[in-house]
Amino acid sequence: MSRGPAPGRAALVLHTHMPYVEGFGTWPFGEEWLWEAVATSYLPLLDVLRAGAPVTLSLTPVLCDQLEAPGALERCLAFLRELRPASHALDIEAADDPAVAAELERAAGEYARAADALDALGGDLLGALAPFAAWTSAATHPVLPLLATEAGVRLQLRAGIEAHRARFGEAWEGGLWLPECAHVPWLDPLLEEAGVHATCVELTDRFGAGAVEHLTPLRSAAGPLLVPVDRMVMDLVWRRAGYPSHPAYRDSNAMTQRRHHPWANDGAVYDPARAAEAAREDAADFVARWQHRVAGGGLSVCALDTELLGHWWHEGPVWLAAVVEEAARAGLELVGLDQALVGADPVPAPDDLEVTTWGTPRDLSTWSGPAVADLAWRARDGELRVVGAGPAAGERAVRELLALQSSDWAFLVAWDMAAPYGHDRSHGHHAALLAALCAPGAVEPALRNLAPHASVAALLG
């Protein structure tokens, strides 16, 4: 009796990233953006990881820079214990509906519990995440295909990888998250040179949504594995009508005066028990669909931003824990991506791959289109100036360049999420870079702990 194909495997990659906001403004897109993510995403995720979830965790170096910055998590604790209770109290006082007031009171307790959890870690959240830190990224999350020079790419890769090794040891297996999944074949030799053995790519438009080609890693001509993300599975979460739009879930758009969220998507007052039940149902549906996807074999990679789970989709951590439990119950093999790639049988990457990202559309326009052309120009101008100066540029100019190259400033502008903040950060880092080139020995305290492992030596090639 012949057997059918062996069932495939599933890998869940969580890309964990925050631009360098520590010390750069407050609510809602200054450093308190990071404190919110600590409370609503990173601490709940830590609970899931400690329970044994076989999740591939990618931590960007720039996020780690902030989590270990002197005094940062002390300010986070003050935000959780002082500011958040006070803002909830003001909204409770202004609430006309007793049910809304009760939900605000309950929600305030979540911040108190987050503060207690952070305090129990001795304020060392990064140390608690360290055992799970499998993948890293470029230093400050730039769109690498937009960088002007190979020296600029080397600087970003070396600074990021050296920071990861310094923090988490030499056990790194060569997994690197390309910021914004931005890939172009000319990057592959530079990735190989930096010790990168695998990265994720977005090839939905190349192969077509749902194509089986997304279930097989590709071997680039230069060496690194290119692992397609599986949009067919990811869009169960990401698409506009995906799981986070469920009527019972917290509405992230409907806000009180002080930006709290006491309502569900259907307009009812938020009920956490009702939402948790929906999360478990959606987890069961997700696992069933994922299992069907790999029934014929292959490796399906579902990549999500960690901050989606909790910070943007309040029930995301509950859903994630339920996915892990349901996968074990249903017999879906959920594996770490490094482990899955050990036994993979990659196929040669097509010779004619073009630039691709997971932006909308899947090109570079989110970070280089007309709405953000000035930001793209400043980043390129700054890079050419620093690379042209070489080691004489000095470390302050190098760090300002790394900050300037962050993909987040253009994203905030292109999506009109916090356009003034994105413009200000781009302008500010470019101006500081120019000043640093004029006075390379000066110290720039505003950057605090950004890219402490960056070195002008990378500019030597």
Beta strands, then each sheet from edge to edge (+ up, - down):
strand 1: 9-16
strand 2: 56-59
strand 3: 133-137
strand 4: 176-177
strand 5: 198-201
strand 6: 218-219
strand 7: 225-228
strand 8: 299-305
strand 9: 347-348
sheet 1: 4+ 3+ 2+ 1+ 8+
sheet 2: 5+ 7+ 6- 9-
end
